[in-house]
Amino acid sequence: NNKAPESRHVVGGSSWLGLDLLMQYFKERYYCNGSVLPVNFRRVVLHKHIAGGATGGDTTSDGGYQYLDALSEKDERENAIEFADEIEIEEDEEYRVRAACVTAIASIRAKDGMTPPSVIEFLKDVLVSGDKAAVGSLLLHHEEDKLKRKQSRSLRDM
């Protein structure tokens, strides 16, 4: 990086402008009362294959998938799980933005190849908060059991 400060100890002015902007963005979006907020990091996607697609075989069309968290009624959720042909876990978009921001901050180095102390402190905060505030599943306990059984059955049928 030809615009990086000479060493990790340089402070003030616009020495670490990119780092300052990334840190400001992260703090505005993901900090509350000095702690890093947890984030939904996965969504359950249920696929229903529809016969007669463009290739003549089974396919998923625009109506061929649903996000489980979009269904609010217990019966709807259970029916969707029961009749799904395929179940997958998808990362949430907010998680991707957050991960990209953390990756960018973690990649910052001075010209001497050293990491600024503020980056190390930031990464420590993120890791510690992840231990304390990991988000659980978006599924109810019995829904998670049902999904696991369905996935096991489909693996055995292969």
C-alpha positions as CSV (number, residue, x, y, z in Angstrom):
1,N,0.0,0.0,0.0
2,N,1.8,3.1,-1.2
3,K,-0.4,5.5,0.8
4,A,-0.1,3.8,4.2
5,P,1.8,5.4,7.0
6,E,5.4,4.4,7.4
7,S,4.8,2.5,10.7
8,R,1.9,1.3,12.8
9,H,2.7,4.0,15.5
10,V,1.8,7.0,13.2
11,V,-1.2,8.9,14.6
12,G,-3.2,12.0,13.8
13,G,-4.2,13.9,10.7
14,S,-5.3,11.7,7.8
15,S,-2.7,9.0,8.4
16,W,-5.2,6.2,8.8
17,L,-8.2,7.8,6.9
18,G,-9.5,4.5,5.4
19,L,-9.2,2.8,8.8
20,D,-11.0,5.7,10.5
21,L,-13.8,5.6,8.0
22,L,-14.3,1.8,8.3
23,M,-14.2,2.0,12.1
24,Q,-16.7,4.8,12.1
25,Y,-19.0,2.9,9.8
26,F,-18.8,-0.3,11.9
27,K,-19.3,1.6,15.2
28,E,-22.4,3.4,13.8
29,R,-24.0,0.1,12.6
30,Y,-22.8,-2.6,14.9
31,Y,-22.0,-1.0,18.3
32,C,-24.4,-0.2,21.2
33,N,-23.2,1.1,24.5
34,G,-19.6,0.2,23.8
35,S,-20.4,-3.5,22.8
36,V,-20.5,-5.1,19.4
37,L,-24.1,-6.1,18.6
38,P,-24.9,-9.7,17.5
39,V,-26.2,-10.1,13.9
40,N,-28.5,-12.7,12.3
41,F,-26.1,-14.7,10.3
42,R,-28.2,-17.3,8.6
43,R,-31.6,-17.9,7.1
44,V,-33.3,-21.2,6.3
45,V,-34.3,-21.5,2.7
46,L,-36.9,-24.2,1.7
47,H,-36.9,-25.3,-2.0
48,K,-39.9,-26.9,-3.6
49,H,-39.1,-28.5,-7.0
50,I,-41.6,-27.9,-9.7
51,A,-41.9,-30.4,-12.6
52,G,-41.7,-29.4,-16.2
53,G,-39.1,-26.6,-16.2
54,A,-37.2,-25.4,-19.2
55,T,-35.0,-28.5,-19.3
56,G,-38.0,-30.8,-18.9
57,G,-36.8,-32.0,-15.5
58,D,-37.5,-30.7,-12.0
59,T,-36.5,-27.1,-11.3
60,T,-37.1,-24.3,-8.9
61,S,-38.9,-21.3,-10.3
62,D,-39.5,-17.9,-8.8
63,G,-42.2,-19.5,-6.6
64,G,-40.0,-22.5,-5.8
65,Y,-38.4,-21.3,-2.6
66,Q,-39.4,-19.7,0.7
67,Y,-37.5,-18.2,3.6
68,L,-38.7,-19.9,6.8
69,D,-38.4,-16.8,8.9
70,A,-40.9,-15.1,6.5
71,L,-43.6,-17.5,7.7
72,S,-45.2,-16.4,11.0
73,E,-47.8,-19.1,11.7
74,K,-46.6,-22.3,13.4
75,D,-48.7,-24.5,11.0
76,E,-47.4,-22.7,8.0
77,R,-43.8,-23.2,9.1
78,E,-44.3,-26.9,9.8
79,N,-46.0,-27.5,6.5
80,A,-43.3,-25.7,4.6
81,I,-40.7,-27.8,6.3
82,E,-42.6,-31.0,5.7
83,F,-43.2,-30.4,2.0
84,A,-39.8,-28.9,1.1
85,D,-37.8,-30.9,-1.3
86,E,-34.5,-29.3,-0.4
87,I,-33.4,-27.3,2.7
88,E,-30.4,-25.0,2.8
89,I,-28.9,-22.4,5.1
90,E,-28.1,-19.0,3.5
91,E,-26.0,-16.2,5.0
92,D,-27.9,-13.1,5.7
93,E,-27.0,-10.0,3.6
94,E,-26.3,-7.9,6.7
95,Y,-23.8,-10.6,7.8
96,R,-22.0,-10.3,4.5
97,V,-21.6,-6.5,4.9
98,R,-20.4,-6.9,8.4
99,A,-17.9,-9.6,7.4
100,A,-16.5,-7.5,4.6
101,C,-16.1,-4.6,6.9
102,V,-14.2,-6.7,9.5
103,T,-12.1,-8.2,6.8
104,A,-11.2,-4.8,5.4
105,I,-10.2,-3.5,8.9
106,A,-8.2,-6.7,9.6
107,S,-6.3,-6.3,6.4
108,I,-4.9,-2.8,7.1
109,R,-1.2,-2.6,7.5
110,A,1.5,0.2,7.6
111,K,4.3,0.3,5.0
112,D,6.4,-1.7,7.4
113,G,3.8,-4.5,7.3
114,M,2.7,-4.1,10.9
115,T,-0.9,-3.8,12.1
116,P,-2.0,-0.6,13.8
117,P,-2.9,-1.0,17.6
118,S,-6.4,0.2,17.0
119,V,-7.0,-2.7,14.6
120,I,-5.8,-5.2,17.1
121,E,-8.0,-3.7,19.8
122,F,-11.0,-3.7,17.4
123,L,-10.5,-7.4,16.5
124,K,-10.2,-8.3,20.1
125,D,-13.6,-6.5,20.8
126,V,-15.3,-8.3,17.9
127,L,-14.0,-11.7,19.0
128,V,-14.9,-11.2,22.7
129,S,-18.4,-10.0,21.8
130,G,-18.9,-13.0,19.5
131,D,-18.3,-15.3,22.5
132,K,-20.8,-13.5,24.7
133,A,-23.5,-12.7,22.2
134,A,-23.7,-15.4,19.6
135,V,-27.1,-15.4,18.0
136,G,-29.0,-18.7,18.3
137,S,-31.0,-20.4,15.6
138,L,-33.9,-18.7,14.0
139,L,-35.8,-22.0,14.4
140,L,-37.9,-23.2,17.2
141,H,-36.5,-26.3,18.9
142,H,-39.0,-28.8,17.3
143,E,-38.5,-27.2,13.9
144,E,-34.8,-27.7,14.1
145,D,-35.3,-31.3,15.0
146,K,-37.7,-31.8,12.1
147,L,-35.2,-30.2,9.7
148,K,-32.4,-32.5,10.9
149,R,-34.5,-35.6,10.5
150,K,-35.6,-34.5,7.0
151,Q,-32.0,-33.8,6.0
152,S,-30.8,-37.1,7.3
153,R,-33.6,-38.9,5.3
154,S,-32.6,-37.2,2.1
155,L,-28.9,-38.1,2.7
156,R,-29.8,-41.8,3.2
157,D,-32.0,-41.8,0.0
158,M,-29.1,-40.6,-2.1
